[in-house]
Amino acid sequence: MSTPSELSAMSALYGNRFATEEVPSREFPVTGMSALDAMRLVAEDLALEGDPGRNLATFVTTWMEPEAQQIIAQNLHRNFIDHAEYPRTAEIEQRCIRMLADLFHAPGETTGARTQGSSEAIMLGGLSLKWNWRTRRQAEGGGAERPNLVFGGDVHVVWEKFCRYFDVEPRIVPLQPGKYTIGPEDVAPHVDENTIGVAAVLGTTFTGHKDDIVGINDLLVRIKQERGLDVPLHVDGASGGFVWPFLYPDSPWDFRLEQVRSINVSGHKFGLVYPGIGWLIFREVADLAPDLVFKENYLGKTDSTFTLNFSTGSAMVLAQYYNLVRYGREGYTYIMRNMQANARALGDQLEAMERFELIGRHEEQLPLVAFRLSGEHDYDEFDIAWQLSAERGWMVPAYTLPPDAQDITIMRALVKETMSREHVDTLARDIEEACRTLAAKGGAHESERAKMVVGSGH
């Protein structure tokens, strides 16, 4: 029998020491290991995870060009916040902000910031709304103790987090069966002198549609004219901010509308960058509450900062700039139209099965298919999601909608850049086969239902 030292030598020569040895998992290791062993250990753990190419739940980018990956790898060591040491990185951030402001039709000079994602951008945008409202109330001689924020039940959970973390009353407009976004008639009853702003969604995570942003803007313009209340509109474009300018360029939702004062967008979604990168863009410099801006000279140069995070990597900022100059309007339009074409092809095949109802497929929508079962079946949408995952490895989420549409269950297949027409055809066949299997066995077993992951993804 080989001694431990001989086994160690053989594993180094012929294979992996963790082929038979338990991996470190509980206690801090006493000794280290070779770089090769550490790399293999991590790689073999990750081999047990799902295939990102078949993850149709997540909006987050799962593929970038090799050249972009090279830029990322070469710049992981740069601390973005250190503008004194890395001034060109700071300049590239400002280029991205100016380009996005142009894409969103900002009327003149503006400002903004890169963030860790849309969650941080929303927190900052919400704080700016709150503090600007407080300044207005104080100038009017009114109280500033009871701020509220109006938004629909179709928002990301981060909006409720913002209200809880920063002591703002959330005035949430409930959804309705058959109506999964909000409009001016929903917002109007909730706006008063304590409203710091209204948040509207461009591309919901539930069905991929947008709130009636034009209608909400027009309502807020009338309120300003008739009641003297200047209530700003923030557009949560986390998913849609990199889609609508290219698929629906003539559809106004951005700074073309008078009351839209700030917009957030996730570069790591349809901006086609790996996580995490987000952007917050203001209509004009005055829309950024000055109390949010800090002057600091911690790293040898006086800078103005207004992000919640401090030290963070530069790589994704540089990757975003790479994409903006690599693709331009023409390239982004080409990519978005390809995704939209494949989403429509998948929708056509689902409709042809005569089992499903598609949700708002003829409206402006993200490149995805939202659908639900029609008619009576011995199985439901959760069963289909489970069967697809268990049989074919597809991650197609099933979930119930927010109140008051909580009795509605839908599925959503997100069509991304790497999903080819062959993938679409294969997915459609697999969905049909999953339904046949479920019809034969009468739905998923209770033990399978207990393992289901539910939710609308992120």
Salt bridges, closest charged atoms under 4 A:
GLU21 OE2 - ARG17 NH2 3.14
GLU22 OE2 - ARG26 NH1 3.35
ASP51 OD2 - ARG54 NE 3.48
GLU65 OE2 - ARG326 NH2 2.83
GLU91 OE2 - ARG95 NE 3.16
GLU91 OE2 - ARG98 NH2 3.06
ASP102 OD2 - ARG329 NH2 3.12
GLU140 OE1 - ARG137 NH1 3.83
GLU169 OE2 - ARG171 NE 3.16
GLU185 OE2 - LYS179 NZ 3.71
ASP186 OD2 - LYS179 NZ 2.68
ASP192 OD2 - ARG171 NH1 2.88
ASP254 OD2 - HIS105 ND1 2.84
ASP254 OD1 - ARG256 NE 2.80
GLU258 OE2 - LYS224 NZ 2.84
GLU284 OE2 - ARG261 NH2 3.81
ASP287 OD1 - ARG261 NE 2.97
ASP303 OD2 - HIS83 ND1 3.40
ASP303 OD1 - LYS301 NZ 3.06
ASP348 OD1 - ARG361 NH1 3.03
GLU351 OE1 - ARG361 NH1 2.99
GLU357 OE1 - ARG372 NH1 3.66
GLU363 OE1 - HIS209 NE2 3.79
GLU364 OE1 - LYS210 NZ 3.92
ASP380 OD2 - ARG449 NH1 3.59
ASP383 OD2 - ARG449 NH2 2.94
GLU422 OE2 - ARG429 NH2 3.71
ASP425 OD1 - ARG421 NE 2.99
ASP430 OD1 - ARG392 NE 3.47
GLU432 OE2 - ARG355 NH1 3.92
GLU432 OE2 - ARG436 NH2 3.57
GLU433 OE1 - ARG436 NH1 3.60
GLU446 OE2 - ARG449 NE 3.70
GLU448 OE1 - LYS441 NZ 3.43
